Amino acid sequence: MTAVDLTLPAAGSESPVTWDEALRTVLDDPAQPALVYQPIVDLARARVAGYECLARFSGPLQAPPDVWFQQAHLYGCAEEMEARVVRRALEERRHLEESRFLTVNITPTLLPSEPVRAAFASGGDLTGVVVELTEHVQYDSGDGLAAHLDALRAAGALIAMDDAGSGYAGLSQLLDVRPQLVKLDRALVEDIDTDAAKASMARLFGAITGSLDAWLLAEGIERVEELETCIALGIPLAQGYLLGRPAATFTELPDELAARILLAARRADDVTLVRAVLRTAPALAPGSAPAPSDGPQVVVDEYGCPTSLLLPLRRADDAPEHRAAAGMLLVRDDTPVHDAARRAMARPAANRLDPLVCVDDRGLLLGTVGIDDLTNALATLVERTLEGENRP
């Protein structure tokens, strides 16, 4: 990239300021950039497992942090800028509980630079530090990068890969870098509760990270439904505004949300019942037009009881709308998955793979259960049975 001398008005001023001047002003201020910390939550234990350290810039230009770092790269001061963040983050570790980790971001291509290497060296023992390779540029473990990753690991650090599933962060990089922590891209987490394809991608990355002996982290969780789906999918770590916004201090998980996570985790652990693979679905009043969605929707009566199932049209030449299913199979949330699967497969071939509609003991709509989710639950049960039989 070639640096462009952009000029923008400074905050509170009409005078133009170049990015070169803005970056130098920040670097001349030892308190810049400010550091904030976003909690990362252990979904099995409903507690904060660690924090991601993030940079915040207060001037003289108003721009998001990623823009500041992009401009630092353009103007040749990225090494100094990122090294400063790393050094200050490592200094702040002394305020962190020993059982928790701290994630610091770094551009992979800057790891060999002297300022960045010196910043990490200043931290001494890096146990409890996760070095997150940002996804803004393409990289691999060649060109000496592997040696620097090995040095960080030897010092006690873990390596994380950002935004898996989008951009440069593809499967080849996962195999090349072999990180200990993989962050699932926000685009795959958003609306994962209603998008079966995204849930399948999350399972895929879960299987891959498991084979690499790595942890999967779902980032960008903003809704309870997304959180509960990630728990049901067995994703161990999560991060997002729902769980905690970046703050100047190390914040804790609210008690009410922790209790909800524990409840969802208990349900997910019991894969014998269909409630473990339940997905939310829009409830429509009779005569209402389907909501914009790629997932199934359910028409309910005045009491909230299902009356019909609407399925999305999926063929390439279909209009973006829904069709009424030929039939609707109702199951209670406490139905065993093997019984639900048997009933689903007993349907006519034309609608055998349609989702099931799940209700509570009063017949009120709870959501839908996809055949793919039902199959995965059965596979999990078989795996657990085999593991039990093979134990000495």
C-alpha positions in Angstrom: 0.0 0.0 0.0 1.1 3.6 -0.6 0.6 6.2 2.0 -1.8 8.9 1.1 -1.6 12.3 2.9 -5.3 12.5 4.0 -6.3 15.6 5.8 -9.3 15.7 8.1 -10.6 18.3 10.6 -9.4 17.7 14.1 -12.1 17.1 16.8 -13.5 20.4 17.8 -11.6 22.3 15.2 -12.0 23.3 11.5 -8.2 23.1 10.9 -7.1 20.2 8.8 -4.9 17.6 10.4 -3.0 15.0 8.4 -2.8 11.4 9.5 0.9 11.8 9.7 0.5 14.6 12.3 -2.3 12.7 14.1 -0.2 9.6 14.5 2.8 11.5 15.8 0.6 13.3 18.3 -0.6 10.0 19.6 2.9 8.4 19.8 4.2 11.5 21.6 1.6 10.9 24.3 2.7 8.0 26.6 -0.9 7.5 27.7 -2.1 6.9 24.1 -3.7 4.8 23.0 -5.9 4.0 26.0 -6.5 0.3 26.8 -9.8 -1.4 27.5 -10.7 -5.0 28.3 -13.6 -7.1 27.0 -14.4 -10.3 28.9 -14.2 -13.7 27.4 -16.6 -16.2 29.0 -16.2 -19.9 29.7 -19.6 -21.2 28.6 -19.4 -24.5 30.5 -18.7 -22.8 33.9 -20.4 -19.4 33.3 -17.4 -17.4 34.4 -14.9 -15.0 32.9 -12.0 -17.0 31.6 -10.0 -14.0 30.3 -10.0 -10.7 28.6 -9.1 -9.2 25.2 -7.0 -6.1 25.4 -8.2 -3.5 22.9 -6.8 0.0 22.0 -8.8 3.2 22.0 -7.7 6.4 20.4 -8.9 9.8 21.6 -7.5 12.1 19.0 -6.7 14.4 17.3 -8.8 12.6 14.6 -11.9 10.7 15.3 -11.7 7.3 13.8 -12.2 3.6 14.8 -9.1 1.8 16.1 -8.7 -0.4 13.0 -8.4 2.8 10.9 -5.7 4.1 13.2 -3.7 0.9 12.9 -4.2 0.9 9.1 -2.9 4.4 8.9 0.0 3.5 11.1 0.9 0.8 8.6 0.6 3.3 5.7 2.8 5.9 7.4 5.5 3.4 8.7 4.9 3.6 12.4 2.9 0.4 12.9 5.8 -1.4 14.7 6.1 1.4 17.3 2.3 1.7 17.7 1.6 -2.1 18.2 4.7 -2.6 20.3 3.5 0.1 22.7 0.1 -1.6 23.1 1.8 -5.0 23.7 4.2 -3.6 26.3 1.4 -1.7 28.2 -0.9 -4.7 28.1 1.8 -7.0 29.5 2.4 -4.4 32.3 -1.3 -4.6 33.2 -1.2 -8.3 33.7 -0.2 -7.8 37.3 -3.8 -6.7 38.0 -5.3 -9.9 36.5 -6.3 -13.0 38.5 -3.7 -15.7 37.9 -6.4 -18.1 36.6 -7.4 -15.8 33.8 -5.7 -15.1 30.5 -5.1 -11.8 28.6 -5.3 -11.7 24.8 -3.2 -9.1 22.9 -3.6 -8.4 19.2 -0.6 -8.2 16.8 -0.3 -8.0 13.1 1.6 -11.3 12.1 4.0 -9.6 9.7 5.2 -7.3 12.5 6.2 -10.2 14.8 9.8 -10.3 13.4 10.3 -6.5 14.0 12.7 -5.5 16.8 10.2 -3.2 18.6 7.5 -5.9 18.8 10.0 -8.6 19.8 11.4 -6.3 22.5 7.9 -5.6 23.8 7.1 -9.3 24.2 10.5 -9.9 25.8 9.7 -7.2 28.4 6.9 -9.4 29.7 9.2 -12.2 30.7 7.2 -15.4 31.4 4.2 -15.1 29.0 2.1 -17.8 30.7 -1.5 -16.6 30.7 -0.9 -14.4 27.6 -2.7 -15.2 24.3 -1.1 -13.6 21.2 -3.9 -13.0 18.7 -2.9 -12.8 15.1 -5.1 -10.2 13.5 -6.7 -11.0 10.1 -6.1 -7.7 8.2 -3.3 -9.1 6.0 -2.6 -12.5 4.5 0.2 -14.5 6.3 1.5 -18.0 6.8 4.2 -19.5 9.0 6.9 -19.1 6.3 9.3 -16.3 6.0 10.6 -16.8 9.5 7.2 -16.3 11.2 7.1 -19.9 12.5 10.3 -19.3 14.5 8.8 -16.2 16.2 5.6 -18.1 17.0 7.7 -20.9 18.4 9.6 -18.4 20.5 6.4 -17.0 21.9 5.1 -20.5 22.7 8.4 -21.3 24.4 8.0 -18.2 26.6 4.6 -19.6 27.7 2.2 -17.8 25.4 -0.6 -19.3 23.4 -1.4 -18.4 19.8 -4.9 -17.3 18.6 -6.2 -16.9 15.1 -8.8 -14.1 14.5 -11.9 -14.2 12.4 -11.8 -17.8 11.3 -14.2 -18.4 8.4 -13.8 -15.1 6.7 -11.3 -13.2 4.6 -7.7 -14.5 4.8 -8.4 -16.6 7.9 -9.1 -19.8 6.0 -8.5 -23.5 6.6 -5.0 -23.4 5.2 -4.0 -20.8 7.7 -5.4 -22.9 10.5 -3.3 -25.9 9.4 -0.3 -23.7 8.8 -0.3 -21.8 12.1 -1.8 -24.5 14.4 -3.2 -22.0 16.9 -4.4 -22.9 20.4 -7.4 -20.6 20.2 -9.6 -20.0 17.1 -12.1 -17.1 17.0 -15.1 -17.8 14.9 -15.9 -14.8 12.8 -18.8 -12.5 13.8 -20.5 -13.1 10.4 -20.9 -16.8 11.3 -22.2 -16.0 14.8 -24.8 -13.4 13.8 -28.3 -15.1 13.7 -26.7 -18.5 14.2 -29.9 -19.4 16.1 -32.0 -19.2 12.9 -29.4 -20.1 10.2 -28.8 -23.8 10.0 -25.9 -23.3 7.5 -24.0 -21.1 10.0 -24.6 -23.6 12.8 -23.1 -26.3 10.5 -20.1 -24.1 9.8 -19.6 -23.7 13.5 -19.7 -27.5 14.0 -17.1 -27.8 11.2 -14.8 -25.4 12.9 -15.4 -27.0 16.2 -14.4 -30.4 14.8 -11.3 -28.9 13.2 -10.2 -27.0 16.3 -10.8 -30.1 18.3 -8.4 -32.1 16.0 -5.8 -29.3 16.5 -6.3 -29.5 20.3 -7.4 -25.9 20.2 -10.3 -23.9 21.8 -13.1 -22.4 19.7 -14.4 -18.9 20.6 -17.5 -17.4 19.3 -17.1 -13.6 19.0 -19.7 -10.9 18.5 -22.5 -12.4 20.5 -25.2 -9.8 21.0 -28.4 -11.8 21.6 -29.5 -14.4 24.1 -30.6 -16.7 21.3 -27.1 -16.6 19.7 -25.6 -17.3 23.1 -27.8 -20.3 23.8 -27.3 -21.7 20.3 -23.5 -21.5 20.7 -23.8 -23.3 24.0 -25.9 -26.0 22.4 -23.3 -26.4 19.7 -20.7 -27.1 22.3 -18.6 -23.9 21.7 -16.5 -23.5 24.8 -15.7 -19.8 24.8 -17.7 -16.6 23.9 -17.3 -12.9 23.7 -19.6 -10.0 22.7 -21.6 -7.1 23.9 -24.2 -9.4 25.5 -21.5 -10.8 27.8 -19.7 -7.6 28.5 -18.6 -4.4 26.6 -14.9 -3.3 26.6 -14.2 -1.4 29.8 -11.2 0.3 31.5 -11.3 -2.3 34.2 -11.6 -6.1 34.4 -15.4 -6.5 34.6 -17.3 -9.6 35.7 -20.2 -11.5 34.2 -23.6 -10.4 35.7 -25.1 -13.0 38.0 -28.4 -13.2 36.1 -26.6 -13.9 32.8 -24.3 -16.5 34.5 -27.4 -18.4 35.8 -28.9 -18.4 32.3 -25.7 -19.7 30.8 -25.5 -22.5 33.4 -29.1 -23.5 32.7 -28.5 -23.6 28.9 -25.3 -25.6 29.5 -27.2 -28.2 31.5 -29.8 -28.5 28.8 -27.1 -28.8 26.1 -25.3 -31.5 28.0 -28.4 -33.6 28.1 -28.6 -34.4 24.4 -31.1 -37.2 25.0 -34.0 -34.7 24.7 -35.0 -32.5 21.8 -34.9 -29.4 23.9 -31.1 -29.7 23.6 -31.3 -29.0 19.8 -34.2 -26.6 19.9 -34.0 -23.5 17.6 -36.1 -20.4 17.9 -38.5 -19.7 15.0 -40.6 -16.6 14.2 -44.3 -17.0 15.4 -46.8 -15.6 12.9 -50.4 -14.6 13.4 -52.9 -16.2 11.0 -52.8 -14.3 7.6 -49.5 -12.5 8.5 -46.8 -12.3 5.8 -43.6 -14.3 6.7 -40.8 -12.2 8.1 -37.6 -11.8 6.1 -35.7 -15.0 7.1 -33.9 -18.0 5.7 -35.3 -20.3 8.3 -38.6 -21.9 9.0 -41.5 -20.0 10.5 -44.6 -21.1 12.4 -48.1 -19.8 12.2 -49.8 -19.9 15.7 -53.3 -19.3 16.9 -54.4 -16.7 19.4 -53.1 -18.8 22.3 -49.6 -19.3 20.8 -50.2 -22.9 19.6 -48.8 -23.9 16.2 -51.2 -24.4 13.3 -48.9 -24.6 10.3 -45.3 -24.6 9.3 -43.8 -22.3 6.6 -40.5 -23.3 4.9 -38.2 -21.2 2.9 -37.9 -21.7 -0.8 -34.3 -22.7 -1.4 -33.9 -23.5 -5.2 -31.9 -21.0 -7.1 -34.8 -19.9 -9.3 -37.2 -19.5 -6.4 -38.4 -16.1 -5.2 -37.2 -15.1 -1.6 -40.4 -16.3 0.1 -41.8 -19.2 2.1 -44.2 -22.0 1.2 -46.6 -23.9 3.5 -45.3 -27.4 4.5 -47.4 -30.3 3.5 -47.7 -31.3 7.1 -46.4 -30.5 10.6 -45.0 -32.9 13.1 -45.4 -31.7 16.7 -43.0 -32.9 19.4 -42.7 -31.8 23.0 -39.4 -30.5 24.3 -39.0 -33.5 26.6 -39.3 -36.0 23.7 -36.2 -38.3 23.5 -34.2 -37.5 20.3 -34.3 -41.1 19.1 -38.1 -41.1 19.3 -38.3 -37.8 17.5 -36.0 -39.1 14.8 -38.0 -42.3 14.4 -41.3 -40.3 14.0 -39.6 -37.9 11.6 -38.4 -40.7 9.3 -41.9 -42.3 9.3 -43.3 -39.3 7.4 -43.9 -39.4 3.7 -40.7 -39.0 1.6 -41.7 -35.5 0.3 -41.6 -33.9 3.8 -39.4 -36.4 5.7 -36.6 -33.8 6.1 -38.8 -30.9 7.1 -38.0 -29.5 10.6 -40.1 -30.6 13.6 -42.2 -28.1 15.5 -41.5 -28.2 19.2 -44.0 -27.3 21.9 -44.1 -27.3 25.7 -46.5 -29.3 27.9 -49.3 -26.8 27.2 -48.9 -27.0 23.4 -47.4 -23.6 23.1 -44.7 -23.0 20.5 -41.1 -23.2 21.6 -39.3 -23.4 18.2 -38.3 -25.9 15.6 -35.9 -28.9 15.5 -33.9 -29.4 12.3 -33.2 -32.9 11.1 -29.5 -32.1 10.9 -29.5 -31.1 14.5 -31.4 -34.2 15.4 -28.9 -36.3 13.6 -26.0 -34.7 15.3 -27.6 -35.3 18.7 -28.0 -39.0 17.8 -24.4 -39.1 16.7 -23.3 -37.6 20.0 -25.3 -40.2 21.9 -23.7 -43.0 20.0 -20.2 -41.6 20.6 -20.8 -41.3 24.3 -22.2 -44.9 24.4 -19.1 -46.2 22.6 -16.8 -44.2 24.8 -18.5 -45.7 27.9 -18.2 -49.2 26.5 -14.5 -48.7 25.8 -13.6 -47.4 29.3 -11.7 -50.0 31.4 
